């Protein structure tokens, strides 16, 4: 077993995870034969991502932007690390045992067929949607400031 294990939620606390919440970066996906929670754009997710790649936190977005560079092997590595870090963050947030390793996620990623591809991109899609929503809000605020 890998990672921190928090055996249960504190007494009286309810699990706040929702199937796909754009507000907090949480969702679920079916991978490795199970429905698993994931959490993107969180301190835990970015910490695990940067730790695994041996980079500083300030380099996170630089690495993520490389996904659009057309370099297949680089993209695969970044995507798998992103997926693993999102699944790790989701497991810990939901007080679950982290019952998988990076190598497990890599195996699941490589074994996925076209039907499973939609599941594999859920964390990246959610992150993309969150960033688009943030940009939209910032653009709206900038437009209001110009009018003032």
N, C-alpha and C positions, 0 to 999 in steps of 0.2 A: 504494500500500500504506500501511496505517495501523498505527501502534503499534510496539512493540519487536519485533525479530526475533531470536530465539535459534536459530541454525541447527541445532543438534542437542543431544541429551542428552549430558552428560559421559560419557566412556568408562567403560563398565561399569555405568552407572546404568540401571535399568529404569524405564519409564513406570509410575507408580503409579495412574493414573486407572482407575476402575472405571465400568461403565455407569451406575450410580445408587447412590451411596454417601451414606447419610444422615449418616454420621459426619463427613464432610469437605466436604460441599456440592458435590461434583462429579458430573457426569452428561454425557450426550450427547443431542443432538436433531438431527432432520433439518430443516434450514432453508436456504434459498438453494441448494437442489439438492445439498446435501452433509450428511453426518453431521458435526456440529461439537461440540466439547466446550464445556461451560459450567461456571462455578464461582460459587456464590452464598455470601453471608455471609462473604466474605473481605475482607481489607483492600484488595486490588486492585479488587475489584468495587465496594465501597462508595466507594472513592476516585474511580473513574471516574464512578459515578452522581452523586455530589455535585459533582464538577468540571463535569460536563456541565450540570447544573441551576444551577450557580453558588451552591450553598448550603454551609453548614458541615457537617462530619460529624455534629455533634450534631442536625442537622435530618433526618437520614436516615430514622429511624423515623417521624417526623412525616409525611414525604412518603409513605412506604410505607403508613401508616395511611389516607391519603386514597383509596386504591384502593377502600375500602368506602363512600365518600361519595355514590355515585350520579351524580357529575358525569362524564359520558361523555368529554368532550374532555380533562379533567384526567387521568382514569384512563388514557386512551390514551397520553398523553405520558409519564406515569410508568411505565406498563407497557413501552413501547418503550425508554425509557432504561434501565430495569431489565434488560430482555432484552439490549440492546446491551452493557451493562456486564458482564453475566454471560458472554456469548459472548466478549467481549474478555478477561476474566480467564481463561476456560478456554483460549483460544488461547495466551496467554502462558504459562500454567502447563504446557501440553503442548508447549511449544517449537515452536509452529506460527507461520507468518506470519499476521498479522491481515489477511486478504485481503478485509475488508469495512469499511464505514464506518457511522456512525449512519444515514445516509440509506438505505444498502442494507437495514439491519435494518427501518427504517420501511417501505420498499417491500415487503419480504417479509411484514411484519405486515399491511399493508393488502391485499395480494394473497391472503392465506390464505383458504381456504374452510373450511367446517365440518369436513371431514376432517382438515385440518391444525391445527385449533385445539388438539387434544390435545398436539401437539408444542410449540406456542407457550407453553403453560402449564406445561410440565415444570419450568423453573427456579423458577417461583413455587410450584408444588406441593411441590417439594423443600424450599424455604425454609419453607413452612408446616409441613411434616412435621417439619423440624428444630426449629422453634420449639415445636411441640406436644410433642415429645419432651423438650425442655429444661424446659418447664413441668411436665410429668409428673414428671420427676426432682426438680425443686425442690419440688413439692407432696409427694412422698414423703419427701424430707429434712425438710421442715417438720413433717410428721406424726410422724416419728421423734423430732424435737426436742421436740415437745409431750408425747410419751410419757415422755421422759427426765426 
